[in-house]
Amino acid sequence: MSDDAKATPSILALIELKPADMMEAFCAEHSVTRDATAREGIEIVLTSGARGLSGEEIAEFPDLRLIAVNGVGTDAVDLDAAAARGIHVTTTPDVLSEAVAELALGLAISVRRRIGEGERLLRSGGWSNGQKPRLGQALTGCRAGILGYGRIGRVLADMLRALGVDVIYHARKPHDDAPEAWRPDARTLAAESDVLFVTLSATPETRYIVDAPVLEALGSEGTLVNVARGSVVDSAALAAALHGGTLGSAALDVFEVEPVAPDGAEDGLLRAPNTLFTPHIASATNEARRAMAQLVIANIDAYLAGASLPSPVGPA
C-alpha cells in the first residue's frame, strides 16, 4: 500500500488483534487509526464481540461499509442498524471453537474436582497443618447437557464423549446428524444432566434462559459451566442457588457485567461457595487468537478487494 493510500485512515481499530505481531503487521499493511473519535472516511470498524458497535455509533459513521468482529458474539453489534445501511458484518467462527470447548471442559473438571480449592489449601499452609482436602466429583461417567448445539457445542460434545461422558443437548430444533439425544427445553435438559454446559448465542430470546427453575432442576449435586455470554444466565438466581445449596457448583468464564469488580454487581456471585471463575479467556490461546486475527484480516482484505467475505454474519 502506498504512503498516499495510507494517508487517510479508512479502518478504525477499536480493539487490538492478538498476538501483538498480528496487529503490527495489520497496521503496516492497512490504513488504520486507533483514534476512537474518528468518523469521517472510516469504511471499516474493527471491534470485538464484547465491545461491539451500537446503533447510535453506527449512525455516526457516514462511510461505514464493514464491521469486522474479532470473535463470534454479535449481541453487542446492532445488526438491524447495520442491515438497514447495507453494512456488512463479519465474525470469526470455527477457529476458536476448540479453544472455547477446551476451557469449558477444563472448568468442569476443575470445579468438580476442587482443583482451585486444593491449590489454595496447599498454598495457605492448610494441608501441611493437617487440614484435609474435600472430596470432589468425577466428570467421567456422568451425563452432560449442552445448552446450544452450534460449532462450540458440537466440539465440546466430541471431547466429552471421548472421556466417557453421556451427552444430551438442547437447540431450537433437533439436529438430524447429531449422535446425542435432543431435549425440548433448558429445564428438561438440566433435570437430566449432572453438568450443564452453556454454549449458545446471546440474543433477546436467550436472555436468562438459565433461570431459577433451570438451576433448581440441575440440583444440589449439579454443576453449571458457562462459556457463552453472561446475559444467558440470571446471575442473581445463580448466586442464590449456590448460597442456598440448591445448586452444587458453578464455573463461569463470562458475566453479566464485565470486567468483574470484587465489590461490584457480581459480588454475591463472587462470594458464593463451590465456584470457579475466569476472566473471559475461553478463546485466549496464542493459537486461537492468531487464527482469529488471520480471519479478521482475511475478511477486511476481501472487502477491500471487492471479493466474497469469508465469514459474513448475513447478507447486508
C-alpha positions in Angstrom: 0.0 0.0 0.0 1.4 3.4 -1.0 2.0 6.2 1.5 -0.6 8.3 -0.3 -3.2 5.5 0.1 -2.4 5.2 3.8 -2.6 9.0 4.4 -6.3 9.0 5.2 -7.2 6.1 7.6 -10.1 4.0 6.4 -10.1 1.5 9.2 -10.9 2.3 12.8 -9.4 -0.2 15.3 -11.4 -0.2 18.5 -9.6 -3.3 19.7 -6.1 -4.8 19.3 -5.6 -8.0 17.4 -3.5 -10.6 19.3 -0.8 -11.8 19.3 0.8 -8.3 19.0 2.7 -9.1 15.9 -0.5 -9.7 14.0 -1.7 -6.1 14.9 1.7 -4.7 13.9 1.6 -6.4 10.5 -2.1 -5.4 10.0 -1.3 -1.7 10.7 1.8 -1.8 8.4 -0.3 -3.1 5.5 -3.5 -1.1 6.0 -4.7 2.4 6.6 -5.6 2.1 10.3 -6.3 4.6 13.1 -6.8 3.9 16.8 -8.4 7.3 17.3 -11.8 6.3 18.8 -13.3 9.7 17.8 -12.5 9.3 14.1 -15.7 9.1 11.9 -15.3 10.7 8.5 -13.8 8.4 5.9 -14.0 5.3 8.1 -15.2 2.4 5.9 -14.3 -0.4 8.3 -14.5 -0.7 12.1 -12.6 -3.4 13.8 -14.2 -4.4 17.1 -14.8 -7.4 19.3 -17.9 -9.4 20.3 -17.8 -7.8 23.8 -17.1 -4.2 22.5 -19.4 -4.4 19.6 -20.9 -1.3 17.8 -24.2 0.2 18.8 -26.8 1.6 16.6 -26.0 5.1 17.8 -22.4 4.6 17.0 -23.2 3.1 13.5 -25.2 6.2 12.7 -22.1 8.4 13.4 -20.1 6.8 10.5 -21.3 8.1 7.2 -18.9 6.0 5.2 -19.1 2.7 7.1 -19.3 -0.4 5.0 -17.9 -3.2 7.1 -17.9 -4.1 10.8 -15.2 -6.7 11.4 -15.8 -8.5 14.7 -12.9 -10.4 16.3 -15.0 -13.1 17.9 -18.2 -15.0 17.3 -20.6 -13.0 19.5 -22.7 -10.2 17.9 -25.0 -9.4 20.7 -23.2 -6.0 21.2 -23.5 -5.2 17.5 -26.7 -3.6 16.3 -27.3 -6.0 13.3 -30.6 -4.3 12.4 -28.9 -0.9 12.1 -26.1 -2.4 10.1 -28.5 -4.2 7.7 -30.6 -1.0 7.2 -27.5 0.7 6.0 -26.2 -2.2 3.9 -23.2 -2.6 6.2 -21.5 -6.0 6.2 -20.7 -7.7 9.5 -18.2 -10.5 9.8 -17.1 -12.7 12.7 -14.5 -15.4 13.3 -16.4 -18.7 13.6 -14.8 -22.2 13.8 -11.3 -21.0 14.5 -12.0 -20.5 18.2 -14.4 -23.5 18.8 -11.7 -25.9 20.1 -10.2 -23.4 22.5 -13.6 -22.5 24.0 -14.7 -26.1 24.3 -11.3 -26.9 25.8 -11.8 -24.3 28.5 -15.3 -25.4 29.2 -14.1 -28.9 29.8 -11.2 -27.7 32.0 -13.6 -25.6 34.0 -15.9 -28.5 34.6 -13.1 -30.8 35.7 -11.5 -28.1 37.9 -14.6 -27.1 39.8 -15.9 -30.7 40.2 -12.5 -32.0 41.3 -12.0 -28.9 43.5 -8.6 -28.2 41.9 -8.6 -24.4 42.7 -9.7 -25.2 46.3 -6.9 -27.7 46.6 -4.3 -25.3 45.4 -5.4 -22.6 47.8 -5.3 -25.2 50.7 -1.7 -26.1 49.8 -0.5 -22.5 49.3 -2.1 -21.3 52.5 -0.3 -24.0 54.5 -3.6 -25.7 55.5 -2.5 -29.0 54.0 0.8 -29.0 56.0 -1.2 -28.1 59.1 -3.3 -31.2 58.8 -6.3 -29.8 57.0 -7.8 -32.4 54.7 -9.0 -31.5 51.2 -12.6 -32.1 50.5 -13.7 -34.9 48.1 -14.7 -33.8 44.6 -16.9 -35.3 41.9 -15.9 -37.2 38.8 -16.8 -35.9 35.3 -16.3 -39.3 33.6 -19.3 -41.5 33.8 -21.7 -38.6 34.4 -24.3 -37.1 32.0 -23.6 -33.7 30.4 -26.2 -31.4 28.9 -25.1 -28.9 26.3 -27.3 -25.9 26.0 -26.7 -24.6 22.5 -25.6 -27.1 19.8 -23.6 -24.9 17.5 -20.0 -25.1 16.5 -18.6 -24.9 20.0 -21.3 -27.2 21.4 -20.5 -29.9 18.9 -16.8 -29.7 19.5 -17.4 -29.9 23.2 -19.7 -32.9 22.8 -16.9 -34.7 20.9 -14.5 -34.0 23.7 -16.9 -35.2 26.4 -17.8 -38.4 24.6 -14.0 -39.2 24.4 -14.0 -39.1 28.2 -16.9 -41.5 28.5 -19.5 -38.8 29.3 -23.0 -39.3 28.1 -24.2 -36.2 26.3 -27.6 -34.7 25.6 -28.4 -31.3 24.2 -30.9 -28.6 23.6 -31.2 -26.4 20.5 -34.1 -24.8 18.8 -34.8 -28.0 16.9 -33.2 -31.4 16.8 -30.2 -31.9 14.5 -30.6 -35.0 12.3 -26.9 -35.6 12.2 -26.4 -35.3 16.0 -25.3 -38.5 17.8 -26.6 -37.0 21.0 -30.3 -37.0 22.1 -32.2 -33.7 21.9 -34.3 -32.3 24.8 -37.1 -29.8 24.1 -36.1 -27.0 26.6 -33.4 -25.9 29.1 -35.3 -27.1 32.2 -35.7 -30.6 30.9 -32.1 -30.7 29.8 -30.9 -29.5 33.2 -33.1 -32.0 35.1 -31.5 -34.9 33.2 -27.9 -33.6 33.5 -25.1 -33.8 36.1 -23.3 -30.9 34.3 -24.9 -28.2 32.3 -22.7 -26.5 29.7 -23.9 -23.3 28.3 -22.6 -22.5 24.8 -25.5 -20.8 23.0 -25.5 -17.3 21.5 -26.8 -14.3 23.4 -30.0 -13.0 21.9 -33.1 -11.3 23.3 -34.7 -14.7 23.3 -31.9 -16.4 25.2 -31.6 -13.8 27.9 -31.8 -15.5 31.3 -32.6 -18.8 29.7 -30.8 -20.3 32.7 -33.0 -19.1 35.4 -34.0 -20.2 38.9 -36.2 -23.2 37.8 -33.4 -24.4 35.5 -30.9 -24.2 38.3 -33.2 -26.0 40.7 -33.7 -28.7 38.1 -29.9 -29.1 37.8 -29.9 -29.7 41.5 -27.7 -29.7 44.6 -25.2 -32.1 43.0 -25.2 -30.5 39.6 -22.6 -28.2 38.0 -23.2 -25.2 35.7 -20.5 -24.2 33.3 -21.0 -21.0 31.2 -18.6 -20.1 28.4 -21.3 -18.3 26.3 -22.3 -14.9 27.5 -23.2 -13.6 30.9 -26.6 -12.5 29.9 -27.9 -16.0 29.3 -27.7 -16.8 33.0 -29.6 -15.0 35.7 -26.7 -14.2 37.9 -28.8 -13.2 40.9 -30.7 -16.5 40.7 -27.3 -18.4 40.3 -25.9 -16.7 43.4 -29.0 -17.5 45.4 -28.9 -21.1 44.3 -25.2 -21.5 45.2 -25.6 -19.8 48.6 -28.8 -21.8 49.3 -27.3 -25.1 48.3 -29.9 -25.8 45.6 -27.1 -25.9 43.1 -23.9 -27.8 43.7 -21.3 -25.8 41.9 -20.6 -23.4 39.0 -17.7 -22.4 36.8 -18.0 -19.2 34.7 -15.9 -17.5 32.1 -18.4 -14.8 31.3 -20.5 -12.4 33.4 -23.4 -10.0 33.0 -21.1 -7.1 33.9 -17.6 -7.2 32.6 -14.9 -6.7 33.8 -16.0 -8.0 37.2 -15.1 -5.9 40.3 -14.8 -7.6 43.7 -17.3 -5.2 45.2 -19.4 -4.7 42.0 -22.7 -6.0 40.7 -21.4 -9.7 40.8 -20.3 -9.5 44.4 -22.9 -12.0 45.6 -21.8 -14.5 43.0 -18.1 -14.0 43.7 -18.7 -14.8 47.4 -20.7 -18.0 46.6 -19.3 -21.4 47.6 -18.1 -24.1 45.2 -17.3 -21.8 42.3 -14.5 -21.2 39.8 -14.2 -18.0 37.7 -12.0 -17.0 34.8 -11.9 -13.5 33.2 -13.4 -14.2 29.8 -10.4 -16.2 28.5 -12.1 -19.0 26.6 -10.5 -18.1 23.3 -7.3 -16.7 24.8 -4.7 -19.1 23.4 -1.9 -18.0 21.1 -3.2 -20.4 18.5 -6.8 -19.4 18.6 -6.2 -15.7 18.7 -3.7 -15.9 15.8 -6.3 -17.8 13.7 -9.0 -15.3 14.7 -6.8 -12.4 13.7 -6.0 -14.1 10.4 -9.7 -14.5 9.7 -10.4 -10.9 10.6 -7.8 -9.7 8.2 -9.0 -12.0 5.5 -12.5 -10.5 5.8 -11.1 -7.0 5.6 -8.9 -7.8 2.6 -11.7 -9.5 0.8 -13.9 -6.4 1.3 -11.2 -4.1 0.1 -10.7 -6.3 -3.0 -14.4 -6.5 -3.7 -14.3 -10.3 -3.2 -16.7 -12.5 -1.3 -16.4 -12.3 2.5 -15.0 -15.5 4.1 -17.3 -15.3 7.2 -20.2 -12.9 6.9 -22.9 -12.9 9.6 -25.6 -12.5 7.0 -26.5 -10.5 3.8 -26.0 -6.8 4.2 
